[in-house]
Amino acid sequence: MNSAVKVYNVKKYFKKTGKLIEALKGVSFEIKRGEIYGLLGPNGSGKSTLIRLMSTLLYPDCGRIEIFSHDVFEDENIVKRMINRVSVEASFFMKLSAIENLRYACGIYGLPFGKSKEHISNMLEQVGIPKNRFNDPLENFSRGMQQKVAISRAFLTAPVLMLLDEPTTGLDPKAKREVQSMVKDIVREHDATVLLTTHDMEEAEKLCDRISIIHHGKIVAEGTPENLKERYSAQTLEDVFLEAIGVKFEEADEDE
């Protein structure tokens, strides 16, 4: 099976102040198995709506989404077992430690703690949490360390598709580099596929095998970072965005 995700002509509407807003306007793309696929766009462009649709938290008003050939609506329970998600703001019991939070997650996922104990320790070590911090309350962790724990928690279920929704937003440069490096390592070691939403051009270029640029609920360009730069005779992805959209990224962000 070469395709992990297929999105066909997906539309999504929301009501806002009595008006019907079209958040997604016929979005289509495909993610190959083992790819890190980037969805690059300003705030309000439709990135998080797509993540929620793939997470089965929302259903499309038109079109179809398949996760490893399973429809997110018709096969919801199967899809839920295949995915996990990390968002910009990870939710934790902040008074509890990393170990305690992951133990709780094991219970939620129905994973037997006896078999998961060593797995939890290995996951925390793998993402760079020092052993002497395993039992510290998460409220004493930096945002970067909390995001690492969130990604560890997401990989407890060995998902074949990881949905990363702005996972490094708000992190300092060092923490951002560490999380980015850790994502690449874990994806390789766990044979996972990743959909990454971001508005960080440098992050998209560094992490993603292919990228779609989304603006006002539409995909306006797709390709590898190098293909896109070549197609638009651009030096950077920011220049690609300017050529594809006609405005700078910051201006598009304000406009959404």
C-alpha positions, 0 to 999 in steps of 0.5 A: 500500500503506497498511499497513507492518506487520500483527500478527495475534494473536501469541503467544510462549512462553519456558521459564524455570526449567522453566515455560512463560512467555507473553511475548505473549498474542495481540497485534494491531495495524497500522502505517500506511506513513510512521507513527512508531508507539510501543509504550509499556510497562514493562520485561518487557512484551513490547516487545523480544520483538515487535521480535525477532519483526519482525526475524526473530530469533524466530518467533511460536508463534501468529499472523502478522506481515506486513511490507509484505505479506510474512510474517516466517516464510515470506518471511524473506529478503525481510523482512530486506532491508526492515528495519533495527534500532537497539537500546539498546546498539549494537555497534561496533568501538570502536577503529575510527572512525565511517567505518571502522565504516560501511565495514565495515557496507557490506561486510556489506550487500554495498554497493560501497564506491566508491558508498557513500563519499559516502553514508557521509559524507552520513549522518554529517553528516545525524545531526550528527557533525562532519566533524573527528570522522569518523576518531576512534575510537568509544570516544572518542564519547559515548553520544549520538554512538554512537547517532547513528552506529548510526542512520546505519548502520541507514539505509545500506540505505535500510530501509522499516521501521526498528525502534528499540528503546529508542534513547535509553535512558541518554542525557543530555537534550541527546543524547536531544533530538538523537536524537529530532529526527534520527529525525523528520528522517530518517524524513521524508527517507527515506520510512521507517516506524518502530516505536519501543519506549520506556518514556519517556512524553515521548518517545512523545508527542513522536515518535509518530503513534500509540501502543499501550500494552502490559502483561503481553504484552497491548495495553491501549490504542491511539490517538494521544497526544491521543485517548488523553488524551481517552479517559481524561480525562488530562493526560499519557500517564503519567495514561493509563497509570495509568487503563488499567492501574490502577497507576503506570508505575514500579510496573508496571515493578517488577511485570514 
